[in-house]
Amino acid sequence: MEAPDDSPVLTLTNEFAPARGGIATYVEETARATAECGREAVVWAPGAAALPGDAGLPFVVRRIGLRGNQNWPDRLRLRRALRRAPVNWPQTTLYLPEPGPLRLWLYADVLGLPRPGRLVLTFHGSELLYLGAWPHRRTRLARLCARADRIGVVSAYVADLLEQTVPGASAKTVIVPGAPAHAFAALAPARADTVDQPGFAPAAPPRPFHLVSIARVHPRKGIDLALDAIARLPADLRSRIHYDIIGPARKPSYARQLSRQARASGVTLHYLGTLDTVQIAAIFRSADLLLFPSRELPKSVEGLGLAILEAGLFGLTSIATRTGGTVEAVENGETGLLVPPDDPTAFASAIESCLRDPAFRNRLGAQAADRIPRRFSWKQNVQALFG
């Protein structure tokens, strides 16, 4: 029996607040938009007990004791919770928006998992590279996609990757990119310096140039490329740059490598760690550029680039590498600049063009602030996934 169109949406996730990251944001904002569209929304999330912030959300959060990883012990904890839960499964839409629960559901038949009335999936990109590398996982992935009622992907790039991995899946695929979190939308006033005046190019400000990246400190995020690019800038620019990294150090050895690289090249680098929304919004307001130097690894790729959208909402221009779904987050020459991956010379040239020409930089930022809210919407995603 298929669940009705207005059935409750039960989301399973291994990544949720207080964790920060693209998937945690994607899960929370999708559930929020589901509730705002009038559907009952419930999220099963990691953690043993409710957190203070859970009660303020417009949907139900149930903490089910997961540790928030994707290993088999955590997956089996989720299995036990599923089998014991008093859920009317035939009348429920089950949503699997991230790799942990999705990997459990590959073995739904073997593990005796419930059969929901409707099954909806979302892929972000890297999980397809991982699952598609092994024939038995690829076969199970194809079966899961066949059982799904709808499949979301965060970009056209990921849609192509899914079709390569599971031929025929495109028949039920919809593109549901991320969008700026509602908290950023509430904090994003118009930037005073984003209105360009034709023919007017103000002098470079006396303050240092403030560049920022929001990313976990991991080789795939390419911070070493950005440092290499900054080091190639003319001395009059390089000496004025302060480069801040917001995000957790997932690879401490890589973080140490970056620190050594910055010292050797004379680049001022600061690790700010994980910040809250208000702190990040303040940085967006004051920064000159967002650097997004992501690269593709054999089993990891950039599905879209949520930080690009959130920065753009504040009128902050992004310079990103042309990899994965970033080409859909940045309109090259319109809302930001795209450069080839792993090309520090091209990246340096893009940085210099923006810092030398504030009017150009501000025009890109202003267009980003104008276009991003119209192009990206959580409610549109919900209607495409569950409508």
Secondary structure as a PSIPRED ss2 file (coil, helix, strand):
# PSIPRED VFORMAT (PSIPRED V4.0)

   1 M C   1.000  0.000  0.000
   2 E C   1.000  0.000  0.000
   3 A C   1.000  0.000  0.000
   4 P C   1.000  0.000  0.000
   5 D C   1.000  0.000  0.000
   6 D C   1.000  0.000  0.000
   7 S C   1.000  0.000  0.000
   8 P C   1.000  0.000  0.000
   9 V E   0.000  0.000  1.000
  10 L E   0.000  0.000  1.000
  11 T E   0.000  0.000  1.000
  12 L E   0.000  0.000  1.000
  13 T C   1.000  0.000  0.000
  14 N C   1.000  0.000  0.000
  15 E C   1.000  0.000  0.000
  16 F C   1.000  0.000  0.000
  17 A C   1.000  0.000  0.000
  18 P C   1.000  0.000  0.000
  19 A C   1.000  0.000  0.000
  20 R C   1.000  0.000  0.000
  21 G C   1.000  0.000  0.000
  22 G H   0.000  1.000  0.000
  23 I H   0.000  1.000  0.000
  24 A H   0.000  1.000  0.000
  25 T H   0.000  1.000  0.000
  26 Y H   0.000  1.000  0.000
  27 V H   0.000  1.000  0.000
  28 E H   0.000  1.000  0.000
  29 E H   0.000  1.000  0.000
  30 T H   0.000  1.000  0.000
  31 A H   0.000  1.000  0.000
  32 R H   0.000  1.000  0.000
  33 A H   0.000  1.000  0.000
  34 T H   0.000  1.000  0.000
  35 A H   0.000  1.000  0.000
  36 E H   0.000  1.000  0.000
  37 C C   1.000  0.000  0.000
  38 G C   1.000  0.000  0.000
  39 R C   1.000  0.000  0.000
  40 E C   1.000  0.000  0.000
  41 A E   0.000  0.000  1.000
  42 V E   0.000  0.000  1.000
  43 V E   0.000  0.000  1.000
  44 W E   0.000  0.000  1.000
  45 A E   0.000  0.000  1.000
  46 P C   1.000  0.000  0.000
  47 G C   1.000  0.000  0.000
  48 A C   1.000  0.000  0.000
  49 A C   1.000  0.000  0.000
  50 A C   1.000  0.000  0.000
  51 L C   1.000  0.000  0.000
  52 P H   0.000  1.000  0.000
  53 G H   0.000  1.000  0.000
  54 D H   0.000  1.000  0.000
  55 A H   0.000  1.000  0.000
  56 G H   0.000  1.000  0.000
  57 L C   1.000  0.000  0.000
  58 P C   1.000  0.000  0.000
  59 F C   1.000  0.000  0.000
  60 V E   0.000  0.000  1.000
  61 V E   0.000  0.000  1.000
  62 R E   0.000  0.000  1.000
  63 R E   0.000  0.000  1.000
  64 I C   1.000  0.000  0.000
  65 G C   1.000  0.000  0.000
  66 L C   1.000  0.000  0.000
  67 R C   1.000  0.000  0.000
  68 G C   1.000  0.000  0.000
  69 N C   1.000  0.000  0.000
  70 Q C   1.000  0.000  0.000
  71 N C   1.000  0.000  0.000
  72 W H   0.000  1.000  0.000
  73 P H   0.000  1.000  0.000
  74 D H   0.000  1.000  0.000
  75 R H   0.000  1.000  0.000
  76 L H   0.000  1.000  0.000
  77 R H   0.000  1.000  0.000
  78 L H   0.000  1.000  0.000
  79 R H   0.000  1.000  0.000
  80 R H   0.000  1.000  0.000
  81 A H   0.000  1.000  0.000
  82 L H   0.000  1.000  0.000
  83 R H   0.000  1.000  0.000
  84 R H   0.000  1.000  0.000
  85 A C   1.000  0.000  0.000
  86 P C   1.000  0.000  0.000
  87 V C   1.000  0.000  0.000
  88 N C   1.000  0.000  0.000
  89 W H   0.000  1.000  0.000
  90 P H   0.000  1.000  0.000
  91 Q H   0.000  1.000  0.000
  92 T C   1.000  0.000  0.000
  93 T E   0.000  0.000  1.000
  94 L E   0.000  0.000  1.000
  95 Y E   0.000  0.000  1.000
  96 L E   0.000  0.000  1.000
  97 P C   1.000  0.000  0.000
  98 E C   1.000  0.000  0.000
  99 P H   0.000  1.000  0.000
 100 G H   0.000  1.000  0.000
 101 P H   0.000  1.000  0.000
 102 L H   0.000  1.000  0.000
 103 R H   0.000  1.000  0.000
 104 L H   0.000  1.000  0.000
 105 W H   0.000  1.000  0.000
 106 L C   1.000  0.000  0.000
 107 Y C   1.000  0.000  0.000
 108 A H   0.000  1.000  0.000
 109 D H   0.000  1.000  0.000
 110 V H   0.000  1.000  0.000
 111 L H   0.000  1.000  0.000
 112 G C   1.000  0.000  0.000
 113 L C   1.000  0.000  0.000
 114 P C   1.000  0.000  0.000
 115 R C   1.000  0.000  0.000
 116 P C   1.000  0.000  0.000
 117 G C   1.000  0.000  0.000
 118 R E   0.000  0.000  1.000
 119 L E   0.000  0.000  1.000
 120 V E   0.000  0.000  1.000
 121 L E   0.000  0.000  1.000
 122 T E   0.000  0.000  1.000
 123 F E   0.000  0.000  1.000
 124 H C   1.000  0.000  0.000
 125 G C   1.000  0.000  0.000
 126 S H   0.000  1.000  0.000
 127 E H   0.000  1.000  0.000
 128 L H   0.000  1.000  0.000
 129 L H   0.000  1.000  0.000
 130 Y H   0.000  1.000  0.000
 131 L H   0.000  1.000  0.000
 132 G H   0.000  1.000  0.000
 133 A C   1.000  0.000  0.000
 134 W C   1.000  0.000  0.000
 135 P H   0.000  1.000  0.000
 136 H H   0.000  1.000  0.000
 137 R H   0.000  1.000  0.000
 138 R H   0.000  1.000  0.000
 139 T H   0.000  1.000  0.000
 140 R H   0.000  1.000  0.000
 141 L H   0.000  1.000  0.000
 142 A H   0.000  1.000  0.000
 143 R H   0.000  1.000  0.000
 144 L H   0.000  1.000  0.000
 145 C H   0.000  1.000  0.000
 146 A H   0.000  1.000  0.000
 147 R H   0.000  1.000  0.000
 148 A C   1.000  0.000  0.000
 149 D C   1.000  0.000  0.000
 150 R E   0.000  0.000  1.000
 151 I E   0.000  0.000  1.000
 152 G E   0.000  0.000  1.000
 153 V E   0.000  0.000  1.000
 154 V C   1.000  0.000  0.000
 155 S C   1.000  0.000  0.000
 156 A H   0.000  1.000  0.000
 157 Y H   0.000  1.000  0.000
 158 V H   0.000  1.000  0.000
 159 A H   0.000  1.000  0.000
 160 D H   0.000  1.000  0.000
 161 L H   0.000  1.000  0.000
 162 L H   0.000  1.000  0.000
 163 E H   0.000  1.000  0.000
 164 Q H   0.000  1.000  0.000
 165 T H   0.000  1.000  0.000
 166 V C   1.000  0.000  0.000
 167 P C   1.000  0.000  0.000
 168 G C   1.000  0.000  0.000
 169 A H   0.000  1.000  0.000
 170 S H   0.000  1.000  0.000
 171 A H   0.000  1.000  0.000
 172 K H   0.000  1.000  0.000
 173 T E   0.000  0.000  1.000
 174 V E   0.000  0.000  1.000
 175 I E   0.000  0.000  1.000
 176 V C   1.000  0.000  0.000
 177 P C   1.000  0.000  0.000
 178 G C   1.000  0.000  0.000
 179 A C   1.000  0.000  0.000
 180 P C   1.000  0.000  0.000
 181 A C   1.000  0.000  0.000
 182 H H   0.000  1.000  0.000
 183 A H   0.000  1.000  0.000
 184 F H   0.000  1.000  0.000
 185 A H   0.000  1.000  0.000
 186 A H   0.000  1.000  0.000
 187 L H   0.000  1.000  0.000
 188 A C   1.000  0.000  0.000
 189 P C   1.000  0.000  0.000
 190 A C   1.000  0.000  0.000
 191 R C   1.000  0.000  0.000
 192 A C   1.000  0.000  0.000
 193 D C   1.000  0.000  0.000
 194 T C   1.000  0.000  0.000
 195 V C   1.000  0.000  0.000
 196 D C   1.000  0.000  0.000
 197 Q C   1.000  0.000  0.000
 198 P C   1.000  0.000  0.000
 199 G C   1.000  0.000  0.000
 200 F C   1.000  0.000  0.000
 201 A C   1.000  0.000  0.000
 202 P C   1.000  0.000  0.000
 203 A C   1.000  0.000  0.000
 204 A C   1.000  0.000  0.000
 205 P C   1.000  0.000  0.000
 206 P C   1.000  0.000  0.000
 207 R C   1.000  0.000  0.000
 208 P C   1.000  0.000  0.000
 209 F E   0.000  0.000  1.000
 210 H E   0.000  0.000  1.000
 211 L E   0.000  0.000  1.000
 212 V E   0.000  0.000  1.000
 213 S E   0.000  0.000  1.000
 214 I E   0.000  0.000  1.000
 215 A C   1.000  0.000  0.000
 216 R C   1.000  0.000  0.000
 217 V C   1.000  0.000  0.000
 218 H C   1.000  0.000  0.000
 219 P H   0.000  1.000  0.000
 220 R H   0.000  1.000  0.000
 221 K H   0.000  1.000  0.000
 222 G C   1.000  0.000  0.000
 223 I H   0.000  1.000  0.000
 224 D H   0.000  1.000  0.000
 225 L H   0.000  1.000  0.000
 226 A H   0.000  1.000  0.000
 227 L H   0.000  1.000  0.000
 228 D H   0.000  1.000  0.000
 229 A H   0.000  1.000  0.000
 230 I H   0.000  1.000  0.000
 231 A H   0.000  1.000  0.000
 232 R C   1.000  0.000  0.000
 233 L C   1.000  0.000  0.000
 234 P C   1.000  0.000  0.000
 235 A H   0.000  1.000  0.000
 236 D H   0.000  1.000  0.000
 237 L H   0.000  1.000  0.000
 238 R H   0.000  1.000  0.000
 239 S C   1.000  0.000  0.000
 240 R C   1.000  0.000  0.000
 241 I E   0.000  0.000  1.000
 242 H E   0.000  0.000  1.000
 243 Y E   0.000  0.000  1.000
 244 D E   0.000  0.000  1.000
 245 I E   0.000  0.000  1.000
 246 I E   0.000  0.000  1.000
 247 G C   1.000  0.000  0.000
 248 P C   1.000  0.000  0.000
 249 A C   1.000  0.000  0.000
 250 R C   1.000  0.000  0.000
 251 K C   1.000  0.000  0.000
 252 P H   0.000  1.000  0.000
 253 S H   0.000  1.000  0.000
 254 Y H   0.000  1.000  0.000
 255 A H   0.000  1.000  0.000
 256 R H   0.000  1.000  0.000
 257 Q H   0.000  1.000  0.000
 258 L H   0.000  1.000  0.000
 259 S H   0.000  1.000  0.000
 260 R H   0.000  1.000  0.000
 261 Q H   0.000  1.000  0.000
 262 A H   0.000  1.000  0.000
 263 R H   0.000  1.000  0.000
 264 A H   0.000  1.000  0.000
 265 S H   0.000  1.000  0.000
 266 G C   1.000  0.000  0.000
 267 V C   1.000  0.000  0.000
 268 T E   0.000  0.000  1.000
 269 L E   0.000  0.000  1.000
 270 H E   0.000  0.000  1.000
 271 Y E   0.000  0.000  1.000
 272 L E   0.000  0.000  1.000
 273 G E   0.000  0.000  1.000
 274 T C   1.000  0.000  0.000
 275 L C   1.000  0.000  0.000
 276 D C   1.000  0.000  0.000
 277 T H   0.000  1.000  0.000
 278 V H   0.000  1.000  0.000
 279 Q H   0.000  1.000  0.000
 280 I H   0.000  1.000  0.000
 281 A H   0.000  1.000  0.000
 282 A H   0.000  1.000  0.000
 283 I H   0.000  1.000  0.000
 284 F H   0.000  1.000  0.000
 285 R H   0.000  1.000  0.000
 286 S H   0.000  1.000  0.000
 287 A C   1.000  0.000  0.000
 288 D C   1.000  0.000  0.000
 289 L E   0.000  0.000  1.000
 290 L E   0.000  0.000  1.000
 291 L E   0.000  0.000  1.000
 292 F E   0.000  0.000  1.000
 293 P C   1.000  0.000  0.000
 294 S C   1.000  0.000  0.000
 295 R C   1.000  0.000  0.000
 296 E C   1.000  0.000  0.000
 297 L E   0.000  0.000  1.000
 298 P C   1.000  0.000  0.000
 299 K C   1.000  0.000  0.000
 300 S E   0.000  0.000  1.000
 301 V C   1.000  0.000  0.000
 302 E C   1.000  0.000  0.000
 303 G C   1.000  0.000  0.000
 304 L C   1.000  0.000  0.000
 305 G C   1.000  0.000  0.000
 306 L H   0.000  1.000  0.000
 307 A H   0.000  1.000  0.000
 308 I H   0.000  1.000  0.000
 309 L H   0.000  1.000  0.000
 310 E H   0.000  1.000  0.000
 311 A H   0.000  1.000  0.000
 312 G H   0.000  1.000  0.000
 313 L H   0.000  1.000  0.000
 314 F C   1.000  0.000  0.000
 315 G C   1.000  0.000  0.000
 316 L C   1.000  0.000  0.000
 317 T C   1.000  0.000  0.000
 318 S E   0.000  0.000  1.000
 319 I E   0.000  0.000  1.000
 320 A E   0.000  0.000  1.000
 321 T E   0.000  0.000  1.000
 322 R C   1.000  0.000  0.000
 323 T C   1.000  0.000  0.000
 324 G C   1.000  0.000  0.000
 325 G C   1.000  0.000  0.000
 326 T H   0.000  1.000  0.000
 327 V H   0.000  1.000  0.000
 328 E H   0.000  1.000  0.000
 329 A H   0.000  1.000  0.000
 330 V C   1.000  0.000  0.000
 331 E C   1.000  0.000  0.000
 332 N E   0.000  0.000  1.000
 333 G C   1.000  0.000  0.000
 334 E C   1.000  0.000  0.000
 335 T C   1.000  0.000  0.000
 336 G E   0.000  0.000  1.000
 337 L E   0.000  0.000  1.000
 338 L E   0.000  0.000  1.000
 339 V E   0.000  0.000  1.000
 340 P C   1.000  0.000  0.000
 341 P C   1.000  0.000  0.000
 342 D C   1.000  0.000  0.000
 343 D C   1.000  0.000  0.000
 344 P H   0.000  1.000  0.000
 345 T H   0.000  1.000  0.000
 346 A H   0.000  1.000  0.000
 347 F H   0.000  1.000  0.000
 348 A H   0.000  1.000  0.000
 349 S H   0.000  1.000  0.000
 350 A H   0.000  1.000  0.000
 351 I H   0.000  1.000  0.000
 352 E H   0.000  1.000  0.000
 353 S H   0.000  1.000  0.000
 354 C H   0.000  1.000  0.000
 355 L H   0.000  1.000  0.000
 356 R H   0.000  1.000  0.000
 357 D C   1.000  0.000  0.000
 358 P H   0.000  1.000  0.000
 359 A H   0.000  1.000  0.000
 360 F H   0.000  1.000  0.000
 361 R H   0.000  1.000  0.000
 362 N H   0.000  1.000  0.000
 363 R H   0.000  1.000  0.000
 364 L H   0.000  1.000  0.000
 365 G H   0.000  1.000  0.000
 366 A H   0.000  1.000  0.000
 367 Q H   0.000  1.000  0.000
 368 A H   0.000  1.000  0.000
 369 A H   0.000  1.000  0.000
 370 D H   0.000  1.000  0.000
 371 R H   0.000  1.000  0.000
 372 I H   0.000  1.000  0.000
 373 P H   0.000  1.000  0.000
 374 R H   0.000  1.000  0.000
 375 R H   0.000  1.000  0.000
 376 F C   1.000  0.000  0.000
 377 S C   1.000  0.000  0.000
 378 W H   0.000  1.000  0.000
 379 K H   0.000  1.000  0.000
 380 Q H   0.000  1.000  0.000
 381 N H   0.000  1.000  0.000
 382 V H   0.000  1.000  0.000
 383 Q H   0.000  1.000  0.000
 384 A H   0.000  1.000  0.000
 385 L H   0.000  1.000  0.000
 386 F H   0.000  1.000  0.000
 387 G C   1.000  0.000  0.000
